[in-house]
Amino acid sequence: MAHIGKKTQKNNTLVDRTKFYSVEDAVGILLQASKERKFVETIEIAMNLGVDPRQNDQVVRGVTELPHGTGAVVRVAVFAKDAKAAEAKAAGADVVGADDLAEEVMKGNINFDRCIATPDMMPLIAKIGKILGPRGLMPNPKLGTVTMDVKKAVESSKGGAVEFRAAKDGIVHARVGKASFEAGKLAENIRAFIGAINRAKPAGAKGVYLKKITLSSTMGPGVKVDLQSIAG
């Protein structure tokens, strides 16, 4: 049997496993639990959806901007040339290039968390798609990462844009902030993310769409959210 540390045991007593909490109460529990840690924990959300992502008409995927960001440092790479490359650098992109950047990717030097490309770069991107795709880094026009508005895309990525996609089991995972955030701001981020998932409901979804929501922190307990508390 795995050893459970004293801090984890203490944190587990903060949650009634049989109970469902409002978003605000769940945030309060996680922030209380985070005080036992010597680092700033990440607050995460897991949403169980009534979809089968293997069906084309039940795919849940998109991007949304959280009102208070995620608190995470996002390294952004931009595939662009000339004026658009200069625009990307001015907007704060961490890595900018074209063929030279593609060569670095092929060498395994992927020092970024988000990838943006101008439309003319897509033939080049296609050559490294097998590398970027499995890492979730493939630029996509539907997610706003294939665009001529490089400045907006970079600023959005840096400012807290969160990409989401339901996994094969219909669960969506995302980071919604840090334990250093004020409780109210965390709650606003969480409600904004839930709203985005609701708006992304696919036409093929049948029956109950939003089945379960759980909030947790890096090393904290999982807290089940009362779905009635987020209605409307």
Buried (B, 14 or more C-beta within 10 A) or exposed (E): EEEEEEBBEEBBEBBEEEEBBBBBBBBBBBBEBBEBBEEEBBBBBBBBBBBBBEEEEBBBBBBBBBEBBBBEEBBBBBBBBEEBBEBBBEBEBBBBBBEEBBEBBEEEEBEBBBBBBBEEBBEBBEEBEEBBEEEEBBBEEEBBBBBEBBBBBBBBBBBBBBBBBBEEEBBBEBBBBBBEBEEEBBBBBBBBBBEBBEEBBBEEBEEEBBBBBBBBBBBBBBBBBBBEBBEE
